[in-house]
C-alpha cells in the first residue's frame, strides 16, 4: 500500500516538474523544475522500490541499503550540479526574465 502511494506522489512530482520545465520562461526556473523532477520524483520512486524490495525479496536489506545509497548520491549531486549550471549561466551573462531586483550584482 505504501509503495503505491509513494509511486503516485513521485509520478505527480515528476509530472508537475515536467510541465514546469516546458512552461517556465527562463533558464533558471527550468533548472529548478528539472531538479524537482529528479530529487522529488526519482527519489520517491526509489524509496517505494526500497519498501517493495525489503518486503518481498529475501535479500531485502541488502537491496534497501544500495537503494538508500543511490538516493543519498542523487540528493547530494543533483542540487550541486544545478547550482553549478545556474552559477555558470549567471557568469556568462544569462539574465533571468522579469528580474525585479538583482541581489547578485553586489556579490563579485
ZADREN-473527 format. One record per atom (N, C-alpha, C): residue in one letter; z, x, y. Coordinates in steps of 0.02 Angstrom, whole numbers, padded with zeros to 5 digits, always signed. Layout:
BEGIN
aZXY;...
END
This chain:
BEGIN
x+00000+00041-00060;x+00000+00000+00000;x+00000+00043+00063;x+00042+00094+00063;x+00045+00136+00123;x-00019+00176+00133;x-00053+00193+00077;x-00116+00231+00083;x-00169+00189+00118;x-00173+00126+00101;x-00223+00082+00132;x-00209+00073+00206;x-00145+00067+00224;x-00127+00059+00295;x-00144+00122+00334;x-00127+00180+00306;x-00144+00242+00341;x-00219+00253+00347;x-00256+00236+00295;x-00329+00243+00298;x-00359+00195+00350;x-00331+00135+00355;x-00355+00087+00406;x-00342+00113+00476;x-00282+00140+00488;x-00266+00168+00554;x-00310+00229+00568;x-00322+00270+00517;x-00366+00328+00526;x-00437+00307+00543;x-00461+00256+00509;x-00529+00233+00522;x-00534+00204+00593;x-00484+00166+00614;x-00484+00139+00682;x-00481+00194+00734;x-00440+00245+00721;x-00435+00301+00768;x-00501+00338+00772;x-00534+00349+00715;x-00599+00382+00715;x-00652+00340+00750;x-00649+00274+00739;x-00698+00230+00772;x-00689+00229+00847;x-00627+00224+00870;x-00613+00224+00942;x-00634+00291+00973;x-00620+00346+00939;x-00640+00411+00964;x-00715+00420+00966;x-00750+00394+00914;x-00823+00399+00913;x-00855+00357+00969;x-00828+00298+00980;x-00853+00256+01035;x-00840+00291+01101;x-00781+00320+01109;x-00765+00356+01170;x-00809+00416+01180;x-00827+00449+01125;x-00871+00508+01131;x-00938+00489+01162;x-00964+00431+01145;x-01028+00411+01173;x-01022+00376+01240;x-00964+00347+01254;x-00957+00308+01316;x-00927+00348+01374;x-00890+00400+01360;x-00859+00438+01414;x-00911+00474+01455;x-00898+00483+01520;x-00951+00507+01565;x-00962+00582+01567;x-00912+00623+01552;x-00922+00694+01562;x-00896+00734+01502;x-00906+00799+01507;x-00890+00844+01452;x-00816+00843+01434;x-00773+00844+01483;x-00701+00850+01471;x-00673+00789+01434;x-00694+00730+01453;x-00670+00670+01419;x-00700+00664+01349;x-00760+00690+01340;x-00790+00689+01273;x-00756+00738+01226;x-00735+00794+01252;x-00697+00841+01212;x-00631+00809+01191;x-00600+00773+01236;x-00538+00738+01220;x-00549+00686+01164;x-00603+00650+01167;x-00618+00600+01116;x-00632+00633+01049;x-00667+00689+01049;x-00681+00724+00986;x-00616+00752+00955;x-00571+00775+00997;x-00507+00798+00972;x-00466+00741+00943;x-00470+00683+00974;x-00434+00624+00948;x-00460+00604+00880;x-00526+00608+00870;x-00554+00591+00805;x-00527+00638+00751;x-00526+00702+00766;x-00505+00750+00715;x-00430+00746+00702;x-00391+00749+00755;x-00319+00750+00745;x-00293+00682+00722;x-00316+00629+00754;x-00291+00563+00735;x-00322+00537+00672;x-00387+00538+00668;x-00421+00509+00610;x-00416+00550+00547;x-00435+00613+00551;x-00437+00655+00491;x-00367+00669+00465;x-00320+00683+00509;x-00253+00698+00486;x-00220+00638+00454;x-00230+00579+00481;x-00201+00519+00449;x-00235+00506+00382;x-00299+00518+00377;x-00333+00510+00312;x-00306+00560+00261;x-00292+00621+00284;x-00263+00671+00239;x-00192+00653+00218;x-00154+00624+00263;x-00086+00601+00245;x-00091+00546+00192;x-00139+00500+00200;x-00150+00448+00149;x-00169+00480+00083;x-00210+00531+00084;x-00229+00566+00023;x-00169+00601-00008;x-00126+00629+00033;x-00065+00661+00007;x-00020+00609-00028;x-00012+00551+00002;x+00027+00498-00031;x-00006+00478-00097;x-00071+00471-00097;x-00107+00450-00157;x-00100+00501-00213;x-00112+00565-00198;x-00108+00616-00250;x-00037+00626-00274;x+00012+00617-00231;x+00081+00627-00250;x+00104+00573-00299;x+00077+00512-00291;x+00100+00457-00333;x+00058+00448-00396;x-00004+00474-00398;x-00047+00458-00455;x-00062+00517-00501;x-00057+00578-00478;x-00075+00635-00520;x-00014+00672-00545;x-00022+00709-00598;x+00033+00749-00625;x+00049+00809-00581;x+00000+00834-00546;x+00009+00892-00501;x+00016+00870-00429;x+00047+00813-00418;x+00050+00784-00351;x+00084+00828-00300;x+00137+00863-00319;x+00173+00905-00271;x+00130+00964-00249;x+00093+00992-00295;x+00050+01049-00278;x-00005+01027-00230;x-00037+00971-00245;x-00090+00946-00202;x-00062+00924-00134;x-00004+00894-00135;x+00027+00872-00072;x+00042+00931-00026;x+00067+00985-00054;x+00081+01045-00014;x+00016+01073+00015;x-00036+01075-00025;x-00101+01100+00000;x-00128+01056+00056;x-00122+00991+00047;x-00147+00945+00099;x-00106+00952+00163;x-00041+00959+00156;x+00001+00968+00216;x-00014+01033+00252;x-00033+01085+00214;x-00053+01148+00246;x-00119+01139+00284;x-00165+01101+00256;x-00228+01087+00290;x-00215+01047+00354;x-00170+00998+00351;x-00152+00959+00410;x-00123+01003+00464;x-00077+01047+00445;x-00047+01093+00494;x-00099+01137+00526;x-00147+01162+00486;x-00201+01203+00512;x-00243+01164+00563;x-00260+01102+00547;x-00300+01061+00592;x-00262+01047+00656;x-00198+01030+00650;x-00158+01014+00710;x-00151+01074+00756;x-00149+01134+00728;x-00143+01194+00769;x-00210+01215+00799;x-00262+01215+00759;x-00325+01244+00782;x-00369+01197+00823;x-00369+01133+00809;x-00414+01088+00844;x-00397+01081+00918;x-00335+01067+00938;x-00321+01064+01010;x-00331+01132+01044;x-00317+01186+01008;x-00328+01252+01037;x-00402+01265+01051;x-00444+01247+01003;x-00516+01253+01013;x-00542+01209+01068;x-00517+01148+01072;x-00538+01102+01126;x-00517+01129+01194;x-00457+01158+01197;x-00435+01187+01260;x-00479+01246+01279;x-00498+01287+01231;x-00542+01344+01245;x-00610+01320+01270;x-00637+01267+01240;x-00700+01239+01264;x-00694+01212+01335;x-00641+01176+01349;x-00631+01149+01416;x-00622+01204+01467;x-00585+01256+01449;x-00574+01312+01494;x-00640+01349+01508;x-00680+01359+01456;x-00745+01392+01466;x-00791+01349+01509;x-00789+01283+01499;x-00830+01239+01540;x-00808+01242+01613;x-00743+01245+01624;x-00718+01249+01693;x-00738+01315+01726;x-00734+01369+01688;x-00751+01435+01715;x-00826+01442+01729;x-00868+01405+01692;x-00940+01409+01706;x-00962+01361+01760;x-00916+01320+01785;x-00932+01278+01841;x-00948+01206+01825;x-00937+01184+01764;x-00949+01114+01747;x-00892+01073+01778;x-00910+01027+01822;x-00860+00988+01857;x-00853+00919+01825;x-00792+00894+01823;x-00782+00826+01797;x-00813+00775+01843;x-00835+00721+01814;x-00864+00666+01853;x-00808+00627+01887;x-00820+00606+01948;x-00772+00566+01987;x-00704+00600+01994;x-00706+00664+02012;x-00645+00703+02021;x-00611+00683+02085;x-00551+00658+02082;x-00514+00638+02142;x-00475+00696+02172;x-00442+00735+02130;x-00403+00791+02153;x-00410+00847+02102;x-00425+00907+02124;x-00435+00963+02079;x-00375+01009+02083;x-00331+01006+02034;x-00273+01049+02033;x-00291+01120+02009;x-00348+01128+01980;x-00367+01194+01953;x-00393+01241+02007;x-00408+01216+02066;x-00433+01260+02120;x-00379+01309+02143;x-00316+01289+02139;x-00262+01332+02162;x-00244+01385+02111;x-00265+01376+02048;x-00250+01424+01995;x-00310+01468+01984;x-00302+01531+01995;x-00357+01580+01985;x-00336+01633+01937;
END
